Amino acid sequence: MPEYKPLLQKIKVIYFSDPVCSTCWIMDPYIKKLISDYQIVIDLDMVMGGLLESWDNFCGGRVEETQTFLCDLWKDEAKKYNIHLDHSVWLKKPISSSTPASVAYYAAENQGMEIAQKFLRNLREQLFLRGKDISEKRHLITAAVDSGLNLDRFLHDLDNGFAATEFKKRLDDKTIWQVDHYPTLIFVNEEGEVEKGMDPVGNFSPQEMFNDWERILDKLTKGDSRKLVRTKTVSEVLKQYERLSFYELSVLTGLNERILTQQIEVLYREGMLVKEKHGNVNYYRSNNTSFFFKKDGFLFNNPTVIGAGVCGRYVSKVLSLFNVEPLVLERQKPDAFKGFGFIILKNGIDALDAVGLKNELLKESNSINFFKAVDPNGNILFEKLLDNCLAITREGFYKVIDESMPTFKVNFQEEAVDLIHGENNKLKGLKLSNDEVLHSEIFFATDGIRSKMRTSIYPDRHLEVLTEREIVGSAYLPELDIAKDEFLKVIDIENGKNMGILPLGDGNFIWFLQLNMETSPVEDNSPEGLQKYVEETTKNFPEAFQLLAKYSDFSKAFLWTANRMDLLPSFHHQQLVLLGDAAHPLLAFTSQGANSALEDAAYLLSMLSFQQYDDPVEDIFEQYYEMRKDAIAHHIKEGDSLLEHFLNMKKNPHFKLPLSVH
């Protein structure tokens, strides 16, 4: 009787890799291609190699010399393969070890191979695209959250020793298979035949290594490797993988350079594809936001942006994508103090993502993974996992926007103070503070909570001054003993005060003290008076709050007055449109000031980019209002609820999350 052979020969592929291995980053599209093309026969087994256990045993004490070498190596590799490797990590804050990330991989793999691969890619993007030190646990948690892992299970497997045990056990495989370099692939068929892929330290190109893997598969399957041969579109590949360079797209689509370039350009012009700039290299993403910008879609030529804050800068950024250069007016001086920073939530992140700035935002900001409320004694009152929550300084946000534009000119100390009307009450232009009249096809009023444009349109609508106040400050305390990815807040029910700390991830902190001016008034708002008030308030708070009160620079602290306003009946007047705080002042409790402003601008400019010649701009402004009014009404209501809760904490001690999402 002839020997029976299975119809399908399965091949186990043992892939030895490491999260900080730059060659693995270069080879990643070929690994993906191998798994995709031979998915019928391949069973993948990942092994983390522990490339950098510590600097002591990695380079024999020659730390600075080795880090300089790695910096230069990454520069050369990035240029050679037209990819991005953020070499600055070796100059700013070198990775202390690859072991934490390697261990974390096994905690992720315990939830499935597919999601573990996504987690590994996310980790590598944090390192290679953003220069983050992925030996820090907070970055591992961010990657887990962004990858969709069950965080409780992930942290349990990470902290109880399961993942570490699995990592140590798999390190034995390095010895068994005599693996010294990464990436190394070992192929084993069902009959026990084994072959190792080319050593990556040899002078082989990625294509040559891939060809060798195919040769081995063909050999071990006796010519029955079941390869799936077909080209893919850019859309198909980007739906499967979140962020890819041209080099990676070329490998994974199989398209030649001309066709690949054409597909990218068509998708980009229709707003379906997001283009991110990483140094000199473009990376591409599917536009999974609600905002689509049609390139060359604007029908106006000389727009004016009133205000150069968060919203005004974003409007200018979007216009620059269409080669439209606006006139930007800002009433303040260039060096005017503009606040410390803020939280960016999903709606704000999506607005920046739609214009290719998500990676720069993630690079410049600090991910906040947790919110914790405690009483003055440090007892936990409330905890919550936060998804899509970033802390960023105002300066950092401006950097993200400004550096992405070839030119960004602002006319400082020029203020629009009133509307000028002509015959039939037709808006002719704006009166400036120097008495000049400014004419424009379209005006974007982003002039903030005390908007003179809003007052000109609605002279009977006034801001309501509330009794809630906030003392806001910042400090640099790198040794402060609190989690770098946690928004921490003290709830002092007895005295009717709250104090929050927002870590920026680099030793800098923003803090705010919320108080009721009727029951706990600030009598002296000088720097000395504010410091005395905060020190007195925090004397029985946890130590971190006392240290912030002691070491903050109160010459930069300020007392913020809360104001509110009901929803306006419209956000425009003829060719002038209100956005952000100018359209809808929101309470700081909601953390929606910057986010809703970004969302306003993204929706409005998306609509304007698809304007037809027979569409009056006022009709689009009406559509914008209809699109935004329910969300804004929700945030106003949430702000009122959070304010009421704060002012009456003794009556209702149950805690509410101080963020408004819709």
SULQUI-V178503 format. One record per residue. RES is the residue in one letter. PSI is psi in whole degrees, 0 to 359 (NA if undefined). OMEGA is omega in radians with two decimals (none if undefined). Layout:
res & psi & omega
RES & PSI & OMEGA
RES & PSI & OMEGA
This chain:
res & psi & omega
M & 131 & -3.13
P & 150 & -3.14
E & 133 & -3.13
Y & 132 & 3.06
K & 136 & 3.14
P & 151 & -3.13
L & 331 & -3.09
L & 122 & 3.12
Q & 112 & 3.13
K & 139 & -3.14
I & 124 & 3.04
K & 124 & 3.10
V & 113 & 3.12
I & 113 & -3.04
Y & 110 & 3.09
F & 123 & -3.04
S & 182 & 3.07
D & 140 & -3.08
P & 333 & -3.08
V & 8 & -3.10
C & 114 & -3.11
S & 328 & 3.10
T & 325 & 3.07
C & 323 & 3.09
W & 319 & 3.12
I & 320 & -3.08
M & 352 & -3.03
D & 315 & 3.13
P & 329 & 3.12
Y & 326 & 3.03
I & 314 & 3.12
K & 318 & -3.13
K & 318 & 3.12
L & 313 & -3.12
I & 321 & -3.13
S & 313 & -3.08
D & 330 & -3.06
Y & 33 & -3.07
Q & 336 & -3.12
I & 327 & -3.03
V & 343 & -3.02
I & 133 & 2.88
D & 112 & -3.06
L & 137 & 3.06
D & 115 & -3.10
M & 138 & 3.06
V & 123 & 3.08
M & 132 & -2.96
G & 347 & -3.10
G & 49 & -3.05
L & 315 & -3.09
L & 90 & 3.12
E & 310 & 3.04
S & 166 & -3.14
W & 338 & -3.11
D & 315 & -3.09
N & 5 & -3.14
F & 324 & -3.04
C & 18 & 3.08
G & 32 & 3.12
G & 351 & -3.13
R & 62 & -2.98
V & 303 & -3.07
E & 321 & 3.12
E & 317 & -3.13
T & 320 & 3.14
Q & 323 & 3.06
T & 319 & 3.10
F & 315 & -3.13
L & 322 & 3.10
C & 313 & -3.14
D & 321 & 3.12
L & 314 & -3.13
W & 322 & 3.08
K & 313 & -3.10
D & 316 & -3.12
E & 319 & 3.13
A & 316 & -3.14
K & 320 & -3.08
K & 319 & -3.04
Y & 4 & 3.13
N & 49 & 3.07
I & 179 & 3.11
H & 131 & 3.00
L & 110 & -3.05
D & 88 & -3.08
H & 345 & -3.09
S & 342 & 3.13
V & 328 & -3.13
W & 346 & 3.13
L & 328 & -3.05
K & 297 & -3.10
K & 84 & -3.09
P & 146 & 3.10
I & 129 & -3.09
S & 331 & -3.11
S & 151 & 3.03
S & 358 & -3.10
T & 313 & -3.14
P & 317 & 3.13
A & 323 & 3.11
S & 316 & 3.10
V & 316 & -3.11
A & 329 & 3.12
Y & 319 & -3.10
Y & 330 & 3.02
A & 324 & 3.10
A & 318 & -3.09
E & 335 & 3.11
N & 350 & 3.06
Q & 10 & 3.07
G & 145 & -3.09
M & 319 & -3.07
E & 314 & -3.12
I & 332 & 3.07
A & 322 & 3.08
Q & 322 & 3.09
K & 319 & 3.11
F & 316 & -3.13
L & 317 & 3.10
R & 318 & -3.14
N & 318 & 3.08
L & 314 & -3.10
R & 324 & 3.08
E & 321 & 3.10
Q & 321 & -3.13
L & 302 & -2.96
F & 333 & -3.12
L & 336 & -3.05
R & 352 & 3.11
G & 29 & 3.12
K & 146 & 3.10
D & 96 & -3.04
I & 12 & 2.95
S & 348 & 3.12
E & 135 & -3.06
K & 326 & -3.10
R & 326 & 3.12
H & 329 & 3.04
L & 319 & 3.13
I & 318 & 3.11
T & 315 & 3.12
A & 322 & 3.13
A & 316 & 3.13
V & 313 & -3.11
D & 334 & -3.11
S & 352 & 3.12
G & 17 & 3.10
L & 153 & 2.96
N & 108 & -2.97
L & 321 & 3.13
D & 315 & 3.14
R & 319 & 3.12
F & 311 & -3.13
L & 325 & 3.10
H & 312 & 3.14
D & 332 & -3.14
L & 322 & -3.00
D & 338 & -3.05
N & 4 & 3.08
G & 350 & -3.11
F & 308 & -3.07
A & 320 & 3.13
A & 320 & 3.11
T & 318 & -3.14
E & 320 & 3.12
F & 312 & -3.13
K & 321 & 3.14
K & 318 & -3.10
R & 339 & 3.07
L & 333 & 3.09
D & 332 & 3.14
D & 331 & 3.08
K & 317 & 3.14
T & 316 & -3.12
I & 316 & -3.07
W & 3 & 3.10
Q & 54 & -3.13
V & 124 & 3.14
D & 343 & -3.06
H & 161 & -3.10
Y & 145 & -0.05
P & 140 & 3.02
T & 133 & 3.11
L & 130 & 3.06
I & 130 & -3.12
F & 129 & -3.14
V & 124 & 3.09
N & 178 & -3.04
E & 346 & 3.12
E & 3 & 3.09
G & 5 & 3.09
E & 139 & -3.03
V & 141 & 2.99
E & 140 & -3.14
K & 139 & 3.09
G & 171 & -3.13
M & 145 & 3.08
D & 124 & -3.06
P & 345 & 3.12
V & 350 & 3.05
G & 162 & -3.09
N & 61 & -3.11
F & 145 & 3.05
S & 160 & 3.06
P & 321 & 3.14
Q & 321 & 3.12
E & 321 & 3.10
M & 319 & 3.11
F & 317 & 3.11
N & 323 & 3.12
D & 321 & 3.10
W & 319 & 3.11
E & 321 & 3.10
R & 317 & -3.13
I & 316 & 3.12
L & 317 & 3.13
D & 320 & -3.13
K & 313 & -3.04
L & 344 & 3.06
T & 8 & -3.13
K & 41 & 3.10
G & 10 & -3.10
D & 60 & -3.04
S & 352 & 3.05
R & 44 & -3.12
K & 135 & 3.06
L & 111 & -3.05
V & 114 & 3.01
R & 147 & 3.04
T & 156 & 3.13
K & 155 & 3.09
T & 163 & 3.08
V & 318 & 3.14
S & 316 & -3.12
E & 315 & -3.09
V & 319 & -3.11
L & 339 & 3.03
K & 333 & -3.12
Q & 325 & -3.10
Y & 138 & -2.91
E & 317 & -2.97
R & 120 & -3.05
L & 147 & 3.05
S & 170 & 3.08
F & 319 & 3.11
Y & 314 & -3.13
E & 319 & 3.11
L & 321 & 3.12
S & 317 & 3.14
V & 315 & -2.98
L & 336 & 3.08
T & 328 & -3.04
G & 10 & -3.11
L & 151 & 3.07
N & 167 & -3.00
E & 320 & -3.09
R & 311 & -3.11
I & 320 & 3.12
L & 315 & 3.12
T & 318 & 3.13
Q & 315 & -3.13
Q & 317 & 3.13
I & 315 & -3.08
E & 319 & 3.13
V & 312 & -3.14
L & 321 & -3.12
Y & 317 & -3.11
R & 333 & 3.13
E & 1 & 3.11
G & 8 & -3.10
M & 345 & -3.09
L & 139 & 3.11
V & 134 & 3.13
K & 121 & 3.10
E & 140 & 3.12
K & 120 & 3.10
H & 97 & -3.02
G & 240 & 3.11
N & 10 & -3.02
V & 136 & 3.05
N & 137 & 2.94
Y & 152 & -3.02
Y & 146 & 3.13
R & 149 & 2.95
S & 141 & 3.10
N & 98 & -3.13
N & 15 & 3.11
T & 182 & 3.08
S & 4 & -3.00
F & 121 & -3.13
F & 124 & -3.10
F & 118 & 3.10
K & 119 & -3.08
K & 141 & -3.09
D & 31 & -3.08
G & 346 & -3.09
F & 139 & -3.12
L & 6 & 3.11
F & 159 & -3.01
N & 331 & -3.04
N & 65 & -3.12
P & 154 & 3.05
T & 132 & 3.08
V & 122 & -3.10
I & 104 & -3.10
G & 132 & -3.10
A & 35 & 3.07
G & 207 & -3.10
V & 307 & -3.07
C & 316 & -3.13
G & 320 & 3.11
R & 320 & 3.14
Y & 316 & 3.10
V & 316 & -3.14
S & 323 & 3.11
K & 312 & -3.12
V & 316 & 3.12
L & 323 & -3.13
S & 333 & 3.09
L & 335 & -3.11
F & 13 & -3.10
N & 32 & 3.06
V & 120 & -3.11
E & 113 & -3.10
P & 161 & 2.91
L & 123 & -3.09
V & 123 & 3.11
L & 137 & 3.09
E & 124 & -3.05
R & 338 & -3.08
Q & 170 & 3.05
K & 159 & -3.14
P & 326 & -3.09
D & 17 & -3.12
A & 143 & 3.12
F & 127 & -3.02
K & 20 & 3.13
G & 167 & -3.02
F & 314 & -3.09
G & 192 & -3.07
F & 175 & 3.08
I & 135 & 3.02
I & 123 & -3.13
L & 185 & -2.99
K & 319 & -3.12
N & 323 & 3.07
G & 320 & 3.10
I & 315 & -3.13
D & 321 & 3.13
A & 319 & 3.12
L & 326 & 3.11
D & 320 & -3.08
A & 340 & 3.11
V & 20 & 3.00
G & 24 & -3.06
L & 9 & -3.09
K & 316 & -3.10
N & 319 & 3.11
E & 324 & 3.07
L & 313 & 3.14
L & 325 & 3.14
K & 321 & -3.03
E & 341 & -3.03
S & 180 & 3.09
N & 126 & 3.13
S & 129 & 3.07
I & 109 & -3.05
N & 339 & -3.05
F & 149 & 2.93
F & 136 & 3.10
K & 129 & 3.03
A & 134 & 3.13
V & 162 & 3.02
D & 175 & -3.10
P & 338 & 3.11
N & 359 & 3.13
G & 3 & 3.12
N & 135 & -3.06
I & 127 & 3.08
L & 328 & -3.01
F & 138 & 3.06
E & 146 & 3.12
K & 140 & 3.00
L & 134 & 3.13
L & 130 & 3.09
D & 138 & 3.14
N & 60 & 3.12
C & 120 & -3.07
L & 143 & 3.02
A & 133 & -3.10
I & 145 & 3.03
T & 157 & 3.08
R & 320 & 3.10
E & 319 & 3.12
G & 320 & 3.11
F & 314 & 3.12
Y & 323 & 3.11
K & 316 & 3.12
V & 316 & -3.11
I & 307 & -2.98
D & 318 & -3.07
E & 349 & 3.11
S & 354 & -3.12
M & 134 & 3.13
P & 323 & 3.07
T & 140 & 3.05
F & 98 & -3.07
K & 133 & 3.12
V & 132 & 3.02
N & 94 & -3.11
F & 155 & -3.13
Q & 32 & 2.99
E & 122 & -3.03
E & 135 & 2.98
A & 123 & -3.00
V & 342 & -3.11
D & 166 & 3.09
L & 144 & 3.09
I & 123 & -3.12
H & 152 & 3.11
G & 216 & 3.14
E & 145 & 3.13
N & 30 & 3.11
N & 30 & 3.14
K & 130 & 3.14
L & 117 & -3.14
K & 326 & -3.09
G & 194 & -3.13
L & 141 & 3.03
K & 129 & 3.13
L & 166 & -3.10
S & 339 & 3.10
N & 14 & 3.10
D & 1 & 3.04
E & 158 & 3.08
V & 130 & -3.10
L & 128 & 3.11
H & 145 & 3.14
S & 153 & 3.09
E & 328 & -3.08
I & 139 & -3.14
F & 127 & 3.04
F & 107 & -3.10
A & 105 & 3.13
T & 41 & -2.97
D & 26 & 2.88
G & 186 & -3.00
I & 329 & 3.12
R & 43 & -3.06
S & 123 & 3.05
K & 336 & 3.08
M & 319 & 3.09
R & 318 & 3.13
T & 324 & 3.12
S & 324 & -3.13
I & 319 & -3.08
Y & 74 & -3.08
P & 340 & -3.12
D & 356 & 3.13
R & 120 & -3.09
H & 153 & 3.04
L & 137 & 3.06
E & 118 & -3.14
V & 127 & -3.08
L & 166 & -3.12
T & 345 & 3.14
E & 136 & 3.08
R & 159 & 3.05
E & 129 & 2.94
I & 123 & -3.05
V & 136 & -3.14
G & 182 & 3.14
S & 161 & 3.14
A & 153 & 3.01
Y & 107 & -3.13
L & 79 & -3.05
P & 338 & -3.13
E & 5 & -3.13
L & 129 & -2.99
D & 69 & 2.98
I & 157 & -3.11
A & 138 & -3.10
K & 351 & -3.13
D & 27 & -3.08
E & 129 & 3.00
F & 111 & -3.03
L & 136 & -3.09
K & 132 & 3.03
V & 131 & 3.09
I & 107 & -3.13
D & 88 & -3.05
I & 320 & -3.06
E & 319 & -3.09
N & 1 & 3.06
G & 38 & -3.14
K & 150 & 3.03
N & 148 & 3.04
M & 129 & -3.11
G & 149 & 3.06
I & 128 & 3.13
L & 109 & -3.13
P & 138 & 3.10
L & 0 & 2.96
G & 351 & -3.07
D & 24 & -3.10
G & 352 & 3.09
N & 145 & -3.13
F & 142 & 2.93
I & 137 & 3.09
W & 158 & 3.10
F & 142 & 3.10
L & 117 & -3.14
Q & 134 & -3.08
L & 163 & 3.09
N & 115 & -3.05
M & 336 & 3.14
E & 320 & -3.07
T & 334 & -3.12
S & 67 & -3.02
P & 150 & 2.99
V & 111 & -3.07
E & 333 & -3.06
D & 111 & -3.11
N & 21 & 2.98
S & 163 & 3.10
P & 319 & 3.14
E & 320 & 3.14
G & 318 & 3.12
L & 319 & -3.14
Q & 317 & 3.12
K & 318 & -3.14
Y & 314 & -3.10
V & 319 & 3.13
E & 320 & 3.11
E & 320 & -3.14
T & 321 & -2.99
T & 3 & -3.03
K & 337 & 3.09
N & 13 & 3.10
F & 168 & 3.03
P & 155 & -2.99
E & 322 & -3.10
A & 322 & -3.12
F & 323 & 3.09
Q & 319 & 3.14
L & 320 & 3.10
L & 319 & 3.12
A & 326 & -3.07
K & 322 & -2.96
Y & 6 & 3.08
S & 153 & 3.06
D & 99 & -3.04
F & 355 & 3.02
S & 343 & 3.11
K & 353 & 3.11
A & 158 & 3.12
F & 158 & 3.12
L & 117 & -3.06
W & 131 & 3.10
T & 128 & -3.14
A & 135 & 3.09
N & 151 & 3.08
R & 165 & 3.08
M & 141 & 3.07
D & 164 & 3.14
L & 131 & 3.10
L & 156 & 3.12
P & 346 & 3.13
S & 158 & 3.11
F & 22 & -3.14
H & 163 & 2.98
H & 108 & -3.08
Q & 240 & -3.07
Q & 15 & 3.08
L & 132 & -3.09
V & 139 & 3.13
L & 141 & 3.10
L & 155 & 3.07
G & 216 & -3.11
D & 333 & 3.10
A & 327 & -3.13
A & 327 & -3.01
H & 88 & 3.06
P & 126 & -3.13
L & 146 & -3.13
L & 147 & -3.14
A & 335 & 3.11
F & 327 & -3.02
T & 342 & -3.01
S & 31 & -3.07
Q & 2 & -3.12
G & 301 & -3.14
A & 320 & -3.06
N & 314 & 3.12
S & 329 & 3.08
A & 315 & 3.10
L & 319 & 3.14
E & 318 & 3.04
D & 304 & -3.05
A & 320 & -3.12
A & 315 & 3.13
Y & 313 & -3.08
L & 312 & -3.10
L & 329 & 3.03
S & 314 & 3.12
M & 316 & -3.12
L & 330 & -3.12
S & 342 & 3.10
F & 14 & 3.13
Q & 137 & 3.05
Q & 160 & -3.07
Y & 334 & -3.13
D & 11 & 3.09
D & 110 & 3.07
P & 141 & -3.10
V & 330 & 3.12
E & 328 & 3.07
D & 321 & 3.12
I & 322 & 3.09
F & 323 & 3.09
E & 319 & 3.10
Q & 320 & 3.10
Y & 316 & 3.12
Y & 313 & 3.14
E & 325 & 3.12
M & 325 & -2.97
R & 340 & -2.92
K & 321 & -3.11
D & 318 & 3.12
A & 318 & -3.13
I & 319 & 3.09
A & 322 & 3.10
H & 314 & -3.12
H & 323 & 3.09
I & 315 & 3.14
K & 318 & 3.11
E & 319 & 3.12
G & 317 & 3.11
D & 318 & -3.14
S & 316 & 3.13
L & 323 & 3.09
L & 313 & 3.13
E & 319 & 3.13
H & 318 & -3.13
F & 315 & -3.08
L & 343 & -3.10
N & 47 & -3.08
M & 325 & -3.11
K & 326 & 3.13
K & 330 & -3.09
N & 84 & -3.05
P & 354 & -3.13
H & 133 & -3.00
F & 145 & 3.04
K & 140 & 3.13
L & 127 & -3.08
P & 52 & 3.06
L & 142 & 3.08
S & 122 & 3.07
V & 158 & -3.05
H & NA & none
